[in-house]
């Protein structure tokens, strides 16, 4: 999936980054949108339940935007 230009970049946040994101948005882990562990975009990430994933959209013609999901 990582070579497909239609699939945005997915990455696992470190525990420190995850805490900063939760504090910045003033949300808990349970309030984040969900992504299933078996989602094809996560296949090579070795994501675990409870990990926060940063999804990066945009780049060439638009500004980058970030979306966060918790793995269930």
Phi and psi in radians as a Rosetta constraint file:
Dihedral C 1 N 2 CA 2 C 2 CIRCULARHARMONIC -1.160 0.35
Dihedral N 2 CA 2 C 2 N 3 CIRCULARHARMONIC -0.354 0.35
Dihedral C 2 N 3 CA 3 C 3 CIRCULARHARMONIC -1.623 0.35
Dihedral N 3 CA 3 C 3 N 4 CIRCULARHARMONIC -0.100 0.35
Dihedral C 3 N 4 CA 4 C 4 CIRCULARHARMONIC -1.427 0.35
Dihedral N 4 CA 4 C 4 N 5 CIRCULARHARMONIC 2.097 0.35
Dihedral C 4 N 5 CA 5 C 5 CIRCULARHARMONIC -1.203 0.35
Dihedral N 5 CA 5 C 5 N 6 CIRCULARHARMONIC -0.254 0.35
Dihedral C 5 N 6 CA 6 C 6 CIRCULARHARMONIC -1.466 0.35
Dihedral N 6 CA 6 C 6 N 7 CIRCULARHARMONIC -0.236 0.35
Dihedral C 6 N 7 CA 7 C 7 CIRCULARHARMONIC -1.716 0.35
Dihedral N 7 CA 7 C 7 N 8 CIRCULARHARMONIC 2.066 0.35
Dihedral C 7 N 8 CA 8 C 8 CIRCULARHARMONIC -1.178 0.35
Dihedral N 8 CA 8 C 8 N 9 CIRCULARHARMONIC 2.840 0.35
Dihedral C 8 N 9 CA 9 C 9 CIRCULARHARMONIC -1.169 0.35
Dihedral N 9 CA 9 C 9 N 10 CIRCULARHARMONIC 2.299 0.35
Dihedral C 9 N 10 CA 10 C 10 CIRCULARHARMONIC -2.051 0.35
Dihedral N 10 CA 10 C 10 N 11 CIRCULARHARMONIC 2.363 0.35
Dihedral C 10 N 11 CA 11 C 11 CIRCULARHARMONIC -2.564 0.35
Dihedral N 11 CA 11 C 11 N 12 CIRCULARHARMONIC 2.597 0.35
Dihedral C 11 N 12 CA 12 C 12 CIRCULARHARMONIC -1.488 0.35
Dihedral N 12 CA 12 C 12 N 13 CIRCULARHARMONIC 2.333 0.35
Dihedral C 12 N 13 CA 13 C 13 CIRCULARHARMONIC -1.414 0.35
Dihedral N 13 CA 13 C 13 N 14 CIRCULARHARMONIC 2.552 0.35
Dihedral C 13 N 14 CA 14 C 14 CIRCULARHARMONIC -1.216 0.35
Dihedral N 14 CA 14 C 14 N 15 CIRCULARHARMONIC 2.831 0.35
Dihedral C 14 N 15 CA 15 C 15 CIRCULARHARMONIC -1.000 0.35
Dihedral N 15 CA 15 C 15 N 16 CIRCULARHARMONIC -0.644 0.35
Dihedral C 15 N 16 CA 16 C 16 CIRCULARHARMONIC -1.169 0.35
Dihedral N 16 CA 16 C 16 N 17 CIRCULARHARMONIC -0.772 0.35
Dihedral C 16 N 17 CA 17 C 17 CIRCULARHARMONIC -1.100 0.35
Dihedral N 17 CA 17 C 17 N 18 CIRCULARHARMONIC -0.714 0.35
Dihedral C 17 N 18 CA 18 C 18 CIRCULARHARMONIC -1.064 0.35
Dihedral N 18 CA 18 C 18 N 19 CIRCULARHARMONIC -0.767 0.35
Dihedral C 18 N 19 CA 19 C 19 CIRCULARHARMONIC -1.096 0.35
Dihedral N 19 CA 19 C 19 N 20 CIRCULARHARMONIC -0.705 0.35
Dihedral C 19 N 20 CA 20 C 20 CIRCULARHARMONIC -1.110 0.35
Dihedral N 20 CA 20 C 20 N 21 CIRCULARHARMONIC -0.732 0.35
Dihedral C 20 N 21 CA 21 C 21 CIRCULARHARMONIC -1.115 0.35
Dihedral N 21 CA 21 C 21 N 22 CIRCULARHARMONIC -0.812 0.35
Dihedral C 21 N 22 CA 22 C 22 CIRCULARHARMONIC -1.079 0.35
Dihedral N 22 CA 22 C 22 N 23 CIRCULARHARMONIC -0.715 0.35
Dihedral C 22 N 23 CA 23 C 23 CIRCULARHARMONIC -1.201 0.35
Dihedral N 23 CA 23 C 23 N 24 CIRCULARHARMONIC -0.742 0.35
Dihedral C 23 N 24 CA 24 C 24 CIRCULARHARMONIC -1.059 0.35
Dihedral N 24 CA 24 C 24 N 25 CIRCULARHARMONIC -0.783 0.35
Dihedral C 24 N 25 CA 25 C 25 CIRCULARHARMONIC -1.546 0.35
Dihedral N 25 CA 25 C 25 N 26 CIRCULARHARMONIC -0.071 0.35
Dihedral C 25 N 26 CA 26 C 26 CIRCULARHARMONIC 0.939 0.35
Dihedral N 26 CA 26 C 26 N 27 CIRCULARHARMONIC 0.890 0.35
Dihedral C 26 N 27 CA 27 C 27 CIRCULARHARMONIC -2.268 0.35
Dihedral N 27 CA 27 C 27 N 28 CIRCULARHARMONIC 2.869 0.35
Dihedral C 27 N 28 CA 28 C 28 CIRCULARHARMONIC -1.772 0.35
Dihedral N 28 CA 28 C 28 N 29 CIRCULARHARMONIC 2.961 0.35
Dihedral C 28 N 29 CA 29 C 29 CIRCULARHARMONIC -1.005 0.35
Dihedral N 29 CA 29 C 29 N 30 CIRCULARHARMONIC -0.673 0.35
Dihedral C 29 N 30 CA 30 C 30 CIRCULARHARMONIC -1.218 0.35
Dihedral N 30 CA 30 C 30 N 31 CIRCULARHARMONIC -0.311 0.35
Dihedral C 30 N 31 CA 31 C 31 CIRCULARHARMONIC -1.572 0.35
Dihedral N 31 CA 31 C 31 N 32 CIRCULARHARMONIC -0.200 0.35
Dihedral C 31 N 32 CA 32 C 32 CIRCULARHARMONIC -1.280 0.35
Dihedral N 32 CA 32 C 32 N 33 CIRCULARHARMONIC 2.637 0.35
Dihedral C 32 N 33 CA 33 C 33 CIRCULARHARMONIC -1.058 0.35
Dihedral N 33 CA 33 C 33 N 34 CIRCULARHARMONIC 2.729 0.35
Dihedral C 33 N 34 CA 34 C 34 CIRCULARHARMONIC -1.824 0.35
Dihedral N 34 CA 34 C 34 N 35 CIRCULARHARMONIC 2.713 0.35
Dihedral C 34 N 35 CA 35 C 35 CIRCULARHARMONIC -2.452 0.35
Dihedral N 35 CA 35 C 35 N 36 CIRCULARHARMONIC 2.351 0.35
Dihedral C 35 N 36 CA 36 C 36 CIRCULARHARMONIC -1.320 0.35
Dihedral N 36 CA 36 C 36 N 37 CIRCULARHARMONIC 2.530 0.35
Dihedral C 36 N 37 CA 37 C 37 CIRCULARHARMONIC -1.013 0.35
Dihedral N 37 CA 37 C 37 N 38 CIRCULARHARMONIC -0.538 0.35
Dihedral C 37 N 38 CA 38 C 38 CIRCULARHARMONIC -1.616 0.35
Dihedral N 38 CA 38 C 38 N 39 CIRCULARHARMONIC 0.228 0.35
Dihedral C 38 N 39 CA 39 C 39 CIRCULARHARMONIC -1.052 0.35
Dihedral N 39 CA 39 C 39 N 40 CIRCULARHARMONIC 2.304 0.35
Dihedral C 39 N 40 CA 40 C 40 CIRCULARHARMONIC -0.985 0.35
Dihedral N 40 CA 40 C 40 N 41 CIRCULARHARMONIC -0.511 0.35
Dihedral C 40 N 41 CA 41 C 41 CIRCULARHARMONIC -1.191 0.35
Dihedral N 41 CA 41 C 41 N 42 CIRCULARHARMONIC -0.335 0.35
Dihedral C 41 N 42 CA 42 C 42 CIRCULARHARMONIC -1.709 0.35
Dihedral N 42 CA 42 C 42 N 43 CIRCULARHARMONIC 0.037 0.35
Dihedral C 42 N 43 CA 43 C 43 CIRCULARHARMONIC -0.933 0.35
Dihedral N 43 CA 43 C 43 N 44 CIRCULARHARMONIC -0.734 0.35
Dihedral C 43 N 44 CA 44 C 44 CIRCULARHARMONIC -1.695 0.35
Dihedral N 44 CA 44 C 44 N 45 CIRCULARHARMONIC 0.063 0.35
Dihedral C 44 N 45 CA 45 C 45 CIRCULARHARMONIC -1.550 0.35
Dihedral N 45 CA 45 C 45 N 46 CIRCULARHARMONIC -0.321 0.35
Dihedral C 45 N 46 CA 46 C 46 CIRCULARHARMONIC 1.000 0.35
Dihedral N 46 CA 46 C 46 N 47 CIRCULARHARMONIC 0.764 0.35
Dihedral C 46 N 47 CA 47 C 47 CIRCULARHARMONIC -1.270 0.35
Dihedral N 47 CA 47 C 47 N 48 CIRCULARHARMONIC 2.541 0.35
Dihedral C 47 N 48 CA 48 C 48 CIRCULARHARMONIC -1.962 0.35
Dihedral N 48 CA 48 C 48 N 49 CIRCULARHARMONIC 2.735 0.35
Dihedral C 48 N 49 CA 49 C 49 CIRCULARHARMONIC -1.011 0.35
Dihedral N 49 CA 49 C 49 N 50 CIRCULARHARMONIC 2.286 0.35
Dihedral C 49 N 50 CA 50 C 50 CIRCULARHARMONIC 1.722 0.35
Dihedral N 50 CA 50 C 50 N 51 CIRCULARHARMONIC -0.250 0.35
Dihedral C 50 N 51 CA 51 C 51 CIRCULARHARMONIC -1.183 0.35
Dihedral N 51 CA 51 C 51 N 52 CIRCULARHARMONIC 2.592 0.35
Dihedral C 51 N 52 CA 52 C 52 CIRCULARHARMONIC -1.783 0.35
Dihedral N 52 CA 52 C 52 N 53 CIRCULARHARMONIC 2.277 0.35
Dihedral C 52 N 53 CA 53 C 53 CIRCULARHARMONIC -1.863 0.35
Dihedral N 53 CA 53 C 53 N 54 CIRCULARHARMONIC 2.300 0.35
Dihedral C 53 N 54 CA 54 C 54 CIRCULARHARMONIC -1.736 0.35
Dihedral N 54 CA 54 C 54 N 55 CIRCULARHARMONIC 2.209 0.35
Dihedral C 54 N 55 CA 55 C 55 CIRCULARHARMONIC -1.929 0.35
Dihedral N 55 CA 55 C 55 N 56 CIRCULARHARMONIC 2.162 0.35
Dihedral C 55 N 56 CA 56 C 56 CIRCULARHARMONIC -1.850 0.35
Dihedral N 56 CA 56 C 56 N 57 CIRCULARHARMONIC 2.074 0.35
Dihedral C 56 N 57 CA 57 C 57 CIRCULARHARMONIC -1.877 0.35
Dihedral N 57 CA 57 C 57 N 58 CIRCULARHARMONIC 2.701 0.35
Dihedral C 57 N 58 CA 58 C 58 CIRCULARHARMONIC 1.553 0.35
Dihedral N 58 CA 58 C 58 N 59 CIRCULARHARMONIC -3.005 0.35
Dihedral C 58 N 59 CA 59 C 59 CIRCULARHARMONIC 2.478 0.35
Dihedral N 59 CA 59 C 59 N 60 CIRCULARHARMONIC -1.298 0.35
Dihedral C 59 N 60 CA 60 C 60 CIRCULARHARMONIC -1.137 0.35
Dihedral N 60 CA 60 C 60 N 61 CIRCULARHARMONIC -0.911 0.35
Dihedral C 60 N 61 CA 61 C 61 CIRCULARHARMONIC -1.995 0.35
Dihedral N 61 CA 61 C 61 N 62 CIRCULARHARMONIC -0.112 0.35
Dihedral C 61 N 62 CA 62 C 62 CIRCULARHARMONIC -2.328 0.35
Dihedral N 62 CA 62 C 62 N 63 CIRCULARHARMONIC 2.815 0.35
Dihedral C 62 N 63 CA 63 C 63 CIRCULARHARMONIC -1.129 0.35
Dihedral N 63 CA 63 C 63 N 64 CIRCULARHARMONIC 2.698 0.35
Dihedral C 63 N 64 CA 64 C 64 CIRCULARHARMONIC -1.312 0.35
Dihedral N 64 CA 64 C 64 N 65 CIRCULARHARMONIC 2.519 0.35
Dihedral C 64 N 65 CA 65 C 65 CIRCULARHARMONIC -2.302 0.35
Dihedral N 65 CA 65 C 65 N 66 CIRCULARHARMONIC 2.627 0.35
Dihedral C 65 N 66 CA 66 C 66 CIRCULARHARMONIC -2.059 0.35
Dihedral N 66 CA 66 C 66 N 67 CIRCULARHARMONIC 2.450 0.35
Dihedral C 66 N 67 CA 67 C 67 CIRCULARHARMONIC -2.207 0.35
Dihedral N 67 CA 67 C 67 N 68 CIRCULARHARMONIC 2.549 0.35
Dihedral C 67 N 68 CA 68 C 68 CIRCULARHARMONIC -2.136 0.35
Dihedral N 68 CA 68 C 68 N 69 CIRCULARHARMONIC 2.425 0.35
Dihedral C 68 N 69 CA 69 C 69 CIRCULARHARMONIC -2.375 0.35
Dihedral N 69 CA 69 C 69 N 70 CIRCULARHARMONIC 2.581 0.35
Dihedral C 69 N 70 CA 70 C 70 CIRCULARHARMONIC -1.800 0.35
Dihedral N 70 CA 70 C 70 N 71 CIRCULARHARMONIC 2.424 0.35
Dihedral C 70 N 71 CA 71 C 71 CIRCULARHARMONIC -1.386 0.35
Dihedral N 71 CA 71 C 71 N 72 CIRCULARHARMONIC 2.245 0.35
